[in-house]
Amino acid sequence: MKTLRVTTEAFQGADGIDAFREIFGREILGIEIDPLDGHPLDINLTLRSLPGVAMAAGTLSPMRNRHTSALLDNDDVVLVVMQNGVGEVSQYGRVATVNEGEAVLTANGAEATFIGRTATRVINLRLSRSLLSSHVAEIDDLVARPIPRDNRVLQFLAGYATMLNDQAALATPDLRNMVASHLHDMAALLLGGSGGRGAHEQGLRAVRLRAIKEHIRARIGHHDLTLANVARSQQISESYLRQLLADGGTTFTDFVLAGRLARAHRMLIDPGHADRSISAVAFEAGFGDLSYFNRTFRRRYGATPTDVRMGAPRADGE
Protein backbone atom coordinates (compact mmCIF):
# COMPACT_ATOMS: atom_id res chain seq x y z
CA MET A 1 0.00 0.00 0.00
CA LYS A 2 1.49 3.32 -1.09
CA THR A 3 1.78 5.91 1.68
CA LEU A 4 2.94 9.53 1.54
CA ARG A 5 3.05 12.16 4.27
CA VAL A 6 2.29 15.72 3.23
CA THR A 7 3.34 18.34 5.79
CA THR A 8 4.49 21.96 5.89
CA GLU A 9 6.89 21.26 8.77
CA ALA A 10 10.00 21.20 6.59
CA PHE A 11 9.01 24.24 4.50
CA GLN A 12 10.00 27.48 6.19
CA GLY A 13 9.68 31.09 5.06
CA ALA A 14 7.90 32.52 2.04
CA ASP A 15 10.05 30.60 -0.45
CA GLY A 16 9.47 27.32 1.37
CA ILE A 17 5.69 27.79 1.47
CA ASP A 18 5.66 28.69 -2.23
CA ALA A 19 7.59 25.48 -2.95
CA PHE A 20 5.12 23.48 -0.85
CA ARG A 21 2.14 24.99 -2.66
CA GLU A 22 3.70 24.06 -6.01
CA ILE A 23 4.95 20.54 -5.22
CA PHE A 24 2.27 19.26 -2.87
CA GLY A 25 -0.58 21.59 -3.77
CA ARG A 26 -0.60 21.76 -7.55
CA GLU A 27 1.42 18.67 -8.55
CA ILE A 28 0.27 16.08 -5.98
CA LEU A 29 -3.09 17.28 -4.59
CA GLY A 30 -4.18 19.20 -7.68
CA ILE A 31 -5.32 22.30 -5.79
CA GLU A 32 -4.37 25.93 -5.29
CA ILE A 33 -3.74 26.43 -1.55
CA ASP A 34 -4.15 29.88 0.04
CA PRO A 35 -3.91 30.59 3.80
CA LEU A 36 -7.06 32.21 5.13
CA ASP A 37 -7.09 35.62 6.84
CA GLY A 38 -3.40 35.71 7.65
CA HIS A 39 -3.24 32.31 9.34
CA PRO A 40 0.12 30.58 8.86
CA LEU A 41 -0.13 27.58 6.54
CA ASP A 42 -0.11 24.38 8.60
CA ILE A 43 -0.88 21.10 6.85
CA ASN A 44 -0.30 17.58 8.14
CA LEU A 45 -1.84 14.87 5.95
CA THR A 46 -1.16 11.21 5.33
CA LEU A 47 -2.04 10.01 1.83
CA ARG A 48 -2.74 6.32 1.22
CA SER A 49 -3.54 4.60 -2.05
CA LEU A 50 -5.51 1.41 -2.71
CA PRO A 51 -6.87 0.00 -5.98
CA GLY A 52 -9.38 2.63 -7.14
CA VAL A 53 -9.31 4.46 -3.79
CA ALA A 54 -7.10 7.14 -2.28
CA MET A 55 -7.40 8.62 1.20
CA ALA A 56 -6.02 11.81 2.69
CA ALA A 57 -6.42 12.12 6.46
CA GLY A 58 -5.08 14.73 8.83
CA THR A 59 -5.25 18.38 9.90
CA LEU A 60 -5.45 21.68 8.06
CA SER A 61 -5.09 25.26 9.25
CA PRO A 62 -7.77 27.73 8.08
CA MET A 63 -7.33 27.97 4.30
CA ARG A 64 -8.96 28.25 0.90
CA ASN A 65 -8.34 25.38 -1.54
CA ARG A 66 -9.33 25.88 -5.17
CA HIS A 67 -9.65 23.12 -7.77
CA THR A 68 -9.15 25.24 -10.88
CA SER A 69 -9.75 24.39 -14.53
CA ALA A 70 -6.00 24.16 -15.11
CA LEU A 71 -5.72 21.39 -12.50
CA LEU A 72 -8.58 19.15 -13.68
CA ASP A 73 -7.16 15.75 -14.64
CA ASN A 74 -9.79 13.10 -13.76
CA ASP A 75 -13.52 12.69 -13.10
CA ASP A 76 -13.36 10.81 -9.78
CA VAL A 77 -15.41 11.98 -6.82
CA VAL A 78 -14.15 12.85 -3.34
CA LEU A 79 -16.10 12.32 -0.13
CA VAL A 80 -14.98 14.88 2.46
CA VAL A 81 -15.66 13.83 6.05
CA MET A 82 -15.31 16.71 8.52
CA GLN A 83 -14.05 15.11 11.74
CA ASN A 84 -13.43 18.46 13.46
CA GLY A 85 -14.04 22.07 12.55
CA VAL A 86 -16.25 23.76 9.96
CA GLY A 87 -15.79 23.97 6.20
CA GLU A 88 -17.58 25.28 3.16
CA VAL A 89 -17.73 23.68 -0.30
CA SER A 90 -18.74 25.52 -3.47
CA GLN A 91 -19.36 23.57 -6.69
CA TYR A 92 -21.90 23.47 -9.51
CA GLY A 93 -23.34 26.77 -8.24
CA ARG A 94 -24.17 25.24 -4.86
CA VAL A 95 -22.63 26.25 -1.53
CA ALA A 96 -22.65 23.79 1.38
CA THR A 97 -21.55 24.40 4.96
CA VAL A 98 -20.08 21.23 6.44
CA ASN A 99 -20.08 21.04 10.23
CA GLU A 100 -18.22 18.69 12.53
CA GLY A 101 -19.18 15.06 11.92
CA GLU A 102 -20.85 15.81 8.58
CA ALA A 103 -19.67 14.95 5.08
CA VAL A 104 -20.02 16.29 1.57
CA LEU A 105 -19.35 14.96 -1.91
CA THR A 106 -17.23 16.86 -4.43
CA ALA A 107 -16.37 16.14 -8.07
CA ASN A 108 -12.81 16.23 -9.38
CA GLY A 109 -13.98 16.89 -12.93
CA ALA A 110 -15.25 20.43 -12.23
CA GLU A 111 -13.99 23.62 -10.61
CA ALA A 112 -14.59 23.80 -6.88
CA THR A 113 -13.59 25.71 -3.75
CA PHE A 114 -13.17 24.43 -0.20
CA ILE A 115 -12.81 26.94 2.63
CA GLY A 116 -11.81 25.79 6.09
CA ARG A 117 -13.25 28.50 8.29
CA THR A 118 -11.49 26.98 11.33
CA ALA A 119 -8.65 24.55 11.84
CA THR A 120 -10.04 21.24 10.60
CA ARG A 121 -9.42 17.52 10.77
CA VAL A 122 -10.65 15.71 7.68
CA ILE A 123 -10.81 12.39 5.89
CA ASN A 124 -10.95 12.74 2.10
CA LEU A 125 -11.86 9.57 0.21
CA ARG A 126 -11.23 9.72 -3.54
CA LEU A 127 -13.49 7.14 -5.19
CA SER A 128 -13.86 5.87 -8.72
CA ARG A 129 -16.82 7.44 -10.50
CA SER A 130 -17.06 4.46 -12.86
CA LEU A 131 -17.32 1.99 -9.95
CA LEU A 132 -20.00 4.08 -8.22
CA SER A 133 -22.06 5.04 -11.26
CA SER A 134 -23.52 1.56 -11.74
CA HIS A 135 -25.02 1.79 -8.24
CA VAL A 136 -25.71 5.51 -7.81
CA ALA A 137 -27.79 7.42 -10.34
CA GLU A 138 -26.95 11.05 -11.13
CA ILE A 139 -23.91 11.33 -8.86
CA ASP A 140 -23.38 14.99 -9.71
CA ASP A 141 -26.80 15.85 -8.28
CA LEU A 142 -25.41 14.79 -4.88
CA VAL A 143 -22.38 17.09 -5.01
CA ALA A 144 -22.20 19.95 -2.47
CA ARG A 145 -25.12 18.61 -0.44
CA PRO A 146 -24.20 17.97 3.22
CA ILE A 147 -24.66 14.46 4.66
CA PRO A 148 -25.79 14.70 8.31
CA ARG A 149 -23.57 13.40 11.09
CA ASP A 150 -26.25 11.05 12.44
CA ASN A 151 -26.29 9.03 9.21
CA ARG A 152 -25.39 5.50 10.34
CA VAL A 153 -23.63 4.57 7.11
CA LEU A 154 -21.49 7.71 7.32
CA GLN A 155 -20.52 6.86 10.89
CA PHE A 156 -19.56 3.35 9.85
CA LEU A 157 -17.69 4.50 6.75
CA ALA A 158 -15.63 7.03 8.72
CA GLY A 159 -14.72 4.37 11.27
CA TYR A 160 -13.92 1.79 8.63
CA ALA A 161 -11.62 4.18 6.77
CA THR A 162 -9.23 4.00 9.72
CA MET A 163 -8.42 0.43 8.56
CA LEU A 164 -6.18 2.10 6.04
CA ASN A 165 -3.92 3.02 8.96
CA ASP A 166 -3.31 -0.67 9.68
CA GLN A 167 -0.51 -1.62 7.32
CA ALA A 168 -0.30 -5.18 8.66
CA ALA A 169 -3.98 -5.85 7.99
CA LEU A 170 -3.56 -4.72 4.37
CA ALA A 171 -0.31 -6.51 3.62
CA THR A 172 -1.59 -8.57 0.68
CA PRO A 173 -3.08 -7.49 -2.67
CA ASP A 174 -6.22 -9.55 -2.01
CA LEU A 175 -6.92 -7.70 1.22
CA ARG A 176 -6.27 -4.32 -0.39
CA ASN A 177 -8.66 -5.13 -3.21
CA MET A 178 -11.32 -6.30 -0.75
CA VAL A 179 -11.04 -3.13 1.34
CA ALA A 180 -11.18 -0.91 -1.75
CA SER A 181 -14.27 -2.74 -2.98
CA HIS A 182 -15.83 -2.50 0.45
CA LEU A 183 -15.26 1.26 0.62
CA HIS A 184 -17.02 1.70 -2.71
CA ASP A 185 -19.91 -0.47 -1.50
CA MET A 186 -20.33 1.69 1.59
CA ALA A 187 -20.07 4.91 -0.41
CA ALA A 188 -22.72 3.63 -2.83
CA LEU A 189 -24.97 2.80 0.11
CA LEU A 190 -24.34 6.23 1.62
CA LEU A 191 -25.07 8.08 -1.63
CA GLY A 192 -27.79 5.84 -3.08
CA GLY A 193 -30.64 6.56 -0.71
CA SER A 194 -33.06 4.34 -2.64
CA GLY A 195 -35.02 1.25 -1.77
CA GLY A 196 -36.56 2.49 1.44
CA ARG A 197 -35.53 2.05 5.04
CA GLY A 198 -35.66 -1.76 4.93
CA ALA A 199 -33.24 -1.96 2.01
CA HIS A 200 -31.01 0.64 3.63
CA GLU A 201 -30.77 -1.35 6.86
CA GLN A 202 -30.16 -4.56 4.94
CA GLY A 203 -27.35 -2.92 2.98
CA LEU A 204 -25.74 -1.60 6.14
CA ARG A 205 -25.83 -5.04 7.73
CA ALA A 206 -24.26 -6.53 4.60
CA VAL A 207 -21.33 -4.12 4.56
CA ARG A 208 -20.81 -4.59 8.29
CA LEU A 209 -20.68 -8.36 7.82
CA ARG A 210 -18.11 -8.00 5.04
CA ALA A 211 -15.98 -5.77 7.26
CA ILE A 212 -16.15 -8.30 10.09
CA LYS A 213 -15.13 -11.20 7.86
CA GLU A 214 -12.27 -9.22 6.34
CA HIS A 215 -11.05 -8.27 9.81
CA ILE A 216 -11.11 -11.89 10.97
CA ARG A 217 -9.38 -13.19 7.83
CA ALA A 218 -6.61 -10.60 8.19
CA ARG A 219 -5.92 -11.79 11.76
CA ILE A 220 -6.73 -15.49 11.43
CA GLY A 221 -3.33 -16.59 12.74
CA HIS A 222 -3.44 -14.36 15.82
CA HIS A 223 -3.89 -16.30 19.06
CA ASP A 224 -5.70 -13.38 20.70
CA LEU A 225 -8.45 -13.36 18.05
CA THR A 226 -11.63 -13.37 20.13
CA LEU A 227 -15.22 -12.39 19.57
CA ALA A 228 -14.83 -9.62 22.16
CA ASN A 229 -11.77 -8.16 20.40
CA VAL A 230 -13.44 -8.23 16.98
CA ALA A 231 -16.61 -6.60 18.34
CA ARG A 232 -14.53 -3.88 19.98
CA SER A 233 -12.55 -3.22 16.79
CA GLN A 234 -15.80 -2.87 14.80
CA GLN A 235 -17.42 -0.73 17.54
CA ILE A 236 -20.43 -3.03 17.88
CA SER A 237 -21.74 -5.25 20.66
CA GLU A 238 -20.84 -8.92 20.88
CA SER A 239 -24.49 -9.90 20.52
CA TYR A 240 -24.85 -7.85 17.32
CA LEU A 241 -21.69 -9.45 15.94
CA ARG A 242 -23.13 -12.92 16.63
CA GLN A 243 -26.39 -11.90 14.96
CA LEU A 244 -24.62 -10.63 11.82
CA LEU A 245 -22.61 -13.83 11.50
CA ALA A 246 -25.77 -15.88 12.05
CA ASP A 247 -27.42 -13.94 9.22
CA GLY A 248 -24.48 -15.07 7.09
CA GLY A 249 -25.07 -18.70 8.04
CA THR A 250 -22.16 -19.16 10.43
CA THR A 251 -20.89 -18.55 13.95
CA PHE A 252 -17.74 -16.85 15.15
CA THR A 253 -16.21 -20.16 16.25
CA ASP A 254 -17.03 -21.92 12.98
CA PHE A 255 -15.81 -19.06 10.80
CA VAL A 256 -12.50 -18.78 12.65
CA LEU A 257 -11.99 -22.56 12.65
CA ALA A 258 -12.64 -22.77 8.90
CA GLY A 259 -10.21 -19.93 8.25
CA ARG A 260 -7.48 -21.47 10.36
CA LEU A 261 -7.89 -24.92 8.82
CA ALA A 262 -7.75 -23.40 5.33
CA ARG A 263 -4.57 -21.51 6.24
CA ALA A 264 -2.96 -24.67 7.63
CA HIS A 265 -3.93 -26.61 4.50
CA ARG A 266 -2.36 -23.97 2.24
CA MET A 267 0.86 -24.14 4.25
CA LEU A 268 0.98 -27.93 4.16
CA ILE A 269 0.72 -28.10 0.37
CA ASP A 270 3.16 -25.21 -0.16
CA PRO A 271 6.73 -26.46 -0.76
CA GLY A 272 7.97 -23.21 0.71
CA HIS A 273 6.74 -24.35 4.13
CA ALA A 274 8.08 -27.90 3.91
CA ASP A 275 10.70 -27.19 6.60
CA ARG A 276 8.02 -26.40 9.22
CA SER A 277 6.84 -29.11 11.54
CA ILE A 278 3.15 -29.98 11.75
CA SER A 279 3.01 -28.36 15.19
CA ALA A 280 4.62 -25.17 13.82
CA VAL A 281 2.07 -25.06 10.99
CA ALA A 282 -0.75 -25.50 13.49
CA PHE A 283 0.59 -22.72 15.69
CA GLU A 284 1.09 -20.29 12.78
CA ALA A 285 -2.47 -20.99 11.63
CA GLY A 286 -3.75 -19.94 15.06
CA PHE A 287 -4.16 -23.27 16.86
CA GLY A 288 -2.92 -23.64 20.41
CA ASP A 289 -3.86 -27.31 20.86
CA LEU A 290 -2.17 -29.78 18.50
CA SER A 291 -4.57 -32.65 19.20
CA TYR A 292 -7.57 -30.39 18.50
CA PHE A 293 -5.91 -29.25 15.27
CA ASN A 294 -5.27 -32.83 14.12
CA ARG A 295 -8.81 -33.90 14.94
CA THR A 296 -10.58 -30.98 13.24
CA PHE A 297 -8.23 -31.07 10.24
CA ARG A 298 -8.97 -34.74 9.59
CA ARG A 299 -12.70 -34.14 9.95
CA ARG A 300 -12.53 -31.26 7.46
CA TYR A 301 -10.21 -32.78 4.82
CA GLY A 302 -10.63 -36.53 5.35
CA ALA A 303 -6.89 -36.95 5.85
CA THR A 304 -4.27 -36.17 8.47
CA PRO A 305 -1.99 -33.14 8.11
CA THR A 306 0.91 -35.53 7.44
CA ASP A 307 -1.04 -37.30 4.69
CA VAL A 308 -1.84 -33.98 3.03
CA ARG A 309 1.80 -32.86 3.20
CA MET A 310 3.09 -36.16 1.77
CA GLY A 311 0.67 -35.87 -1.12
CA ALA A 312 1.72 -32.33 -1.97
CA PRO A 313 4.18 -31.57 -4.82
CA ARG A 314 7.82 -31.52 -3.70
CA ALA A 315 9.91 -28.37 -4.12
CA ASP A 316 12.45 -30.35 -6.18
CA GLY A 317 9.73 -31.75 -8.46
CA GLU A 318 10.07 -35.35 -7.12
JOCOR-V388986 format. One line per field, one symbol per residue. ss: DSSP state (A for helix, B for strand, O for the rest). phi: phi as a letter, one per 40 degrees, with the letter a starting at -180 (. if undefined). Layout:
ss = ???
phi = ???
This chain:
ss = OBBBBBBOOOOOAAAAAAAAAAAAAAAAAOOBBBBOOOOOOOBBBBBBBBOOBBBBBBBBOOBBBBBOAAAOOOOOBBBBBBBBOOBBBBBOOBBBBBOOOOBBBBBOOOOBBBBBOOOBBBBBBBBOAAAAAOOOOOAAAABOOOBOOOOAAAAAAAAAAAAAAOOAAAOOAAAAAAAAAAAAAAAAAAAAOOOAAAAAAAAAAAAAAAAAAAAAAAOOOOOOOOAAAAAAAAOOOAAAAAAAAAAOOOOAAAAAAAAAAAAAAAAAOOAAAOOOOAAAAAAAOOOOOAAAAAAAAAAAAOOOAAAAAAOOOOOOOO
phi = .cbacbacdcbbgccccccccccccccccgbcbbdbfgcccbbabbbbbbdgbbbbbibbcdabbbccccbcbabcbbccbccagbbabbafgbbbcbcdgcaacbbccacabbbccbcbbbbbbcbcccccccbbcfdccccfbdbcccccccdcccccccdccccccbcbdcccccccccccccccccccgbggccccccccccccccccccccdcbccccbcbdcccdcccfbcccccdccccccgabdccccccccccccccccccdcbccccdcccdccchcbbcccddccccccbgacdcccccccccccgc
